[in-house]
Amino acid sequence: MSHRYGVTRRKVATAALLATTLSLSLAACGGDDGGAAKDKGSSNSAPAATENSKPQDDGGNTVPDTSKTLATINGTNGFQIVVHTATREDGGFLTVTGTIKNTNGKRTVAPIEWNGQENQVRRTGRSLGGITLVDRVGKKRYYVLRDTEGYPLTTTGIFNVDAGASVAFFAQFPSPPDSTTQVDIQVPAMPTATIEIS
């Protein structure tokens, strides 16, 4: 009798375990399908990228429109910065895109000055938060915008750049008045250059 009772108990425990495993498996599969469907829906509803689309920061791999050059800045630190666009965006923003190239014959560390001097921005890690734009006519300086957590709206994570390598970047600023067609771009540890706003 006790042997039969033990077998029955094991059968019940095994059935319960299988039922639990099956329900968890179905829930996991259902969650994946829902997420995939959600992803498909969001990708279908997202607008197609255009030349005027705001570049996104994805670890320093933004892809700017390189068909034109507004300025080429050669630094003594072995870096060359080419500014490709400075475009007014909806909502009162100005987005600057470009390419940073290491012209040294060896891997080089990006200048820490590029981060900027503000404590709140420096704590967010390597960035181009120190870039500023100067409207000489309007006598105003524009800083890289910050999000609500203090992170700069610019490419982040640029640290070591291999010899001859290029890294795309963007930086977003408040837009100067429509009457302002030129601004000076100032990158710390680099010469100043003048760029046209479109």
N, C-alpha and C positions, 0 to 999 in steps of 0.2 A: 504494500500500500504506500509506504513512504517512498519507494522507488518510483512508482507511477506519479506520485505527487511532485517529486523532484523533476521528472521529465516534463510534466505539464507546466511547471513554473518556468523551466528553461524555454519551452516553446512560446509561452506568453511573453517572456522577456525579449526573446529573439524577434517576435512579431512586432513588439513595441519599438525595438531598436530600428527595424527595417522601416516601419511606418514613419518614424521620426526622420530617418535619413532621407527617405523618399520625399517627405514634405519639405525638408530643407533644400534638397536638390531642386525641386520644382520652384521653390521661392527664389533660389539663386538664379535659375534660368529665366524666370519671369522678370527678375530685376534687370538682368543683362539685356533682355529683349526690349524692355521699356526704355532703358538708357540708350540703346542703339536707335530705337525709333525716335527718341527725343533728339539725339544727335543728328539723325537724318533730317528731321523736321527743321532743326535750327540751321543746318547747312543749306537746305533748300530755300529757306526764307531769307538768308543773309544776302545783302546786295553784292553784286560782282565787284571785284576790286578794279579801280580805275587809277589813272595817273594822279588824280586829285584826292584819292583816298588817304586818310591819315595813316602814316606808317605806325606800325605797332612795335612795341619793344618785346622781343622774344629772345632775350639773352644776347643782344648785340648782333642779331642776324636780320636786321631790317633790310629791305631792298629798295633803295631810293631810285628815283628816275635819274639815271646818270647821263642822259642825252645832252645835258648842258652843264656848264661850269660857271658859277657866279664868282667864285674866288678860290685861289690856291694859296694856302698858308704853309710856309716852310719854317719849321722850328729848328732851333739849335740842338734840340733833344733827339733828333733823328726821326721825328714824326712829321708827316705831311698831311694836312687836312684840306680836302677839296669839298667846298660847299656847292651842292647841286641845285637845291631849291629853297626858297623862302616863300611859303604860300599861306595866304590868309584863309582861315577855315571858318565855317559857321560857328557861331557862339563867341566870336571875339578872340580867337586864338591865331597865333602865327606859328607854323611848323617849319623848322629848318631841317633839311636832310643833307647828308653828305657821306664822305668816306674818309676814314683814317688809315693812312698807310705807314708802315714801318720801313723807312728807307735805309735803316742801318743794315749792316751785314750780319747782325746777330739778333737773337730774341731780346726784346727790350720791354722794360716795365713802363706802363703808362704813368705819366706824372701824377702824383697824388694831388697836386694843385687843381687838377681838372674836377675834383670832387666839390670844390667850393669850401668856404670857411665856416659856414653855419654849422653849429653843433648838431642840430636836428637832421640836417642832410648828411653830414659826415657819418652819423651812426647807421645810416641805411646802406653803407658799403660803397664800393667803387661805382662812380657814375660820371656823367658830364654835367653835374649840377652847378658847376662853377662858371659855365658859359654865360655871358651877358650880351645883350644888344644895346647899342646906344643910338638914340635919335638925337643927332647934334642940333638939328633945327628946332625940335621941340624941347631940347635940353632935358631928356628923360633917359633913364637907364631901365632896361627890362631884364628881369631875372627868370630863370627856368621855373615854370609853374610847379607846384607841389600838389600831391593828392591829400586827402583828408588825414592820412597817417604820416604825412611829412615826406613821403618818397617823391623824388623829383621826376617829372614827366619827361624823361630822357632815357637814352640807352644806358643800361647798367651792366656791371660785371666785366668791363674792359680792364684787364689787368696786364697779363703778358701778351705781347703781340710778336709772332714769329717774324724772322727776317723776310722782308719783301711781301709780307701778308697785308691784306686790307680788311678793315672792319667797317661795315655800314653803321651809320648812327642817325638818330633824330633827336631833336630837342624842341619842346613846345613852350611858347612864351605868350604873354598877353599881346594882342595885336595893337601896334601903334595906330594912330588915326589914319584914315584913308588918304589924307593929304601927304603922308610920309611915304615916299617911294624908295628911300635908301636908309640903311642903318649900318653902323659899324658892328661887326661881330668880334667879340673879345674872348679868346680862349686862354685861360691862364697858362703862363709859360710859353706863349706863342705870340707872334706879331699880330697887330690889329689889321683887319681887312674890311672893306666896304662891300656890301651886297645889295642887290636890287630885290625889292619885294614885289611879288606878283599876286 
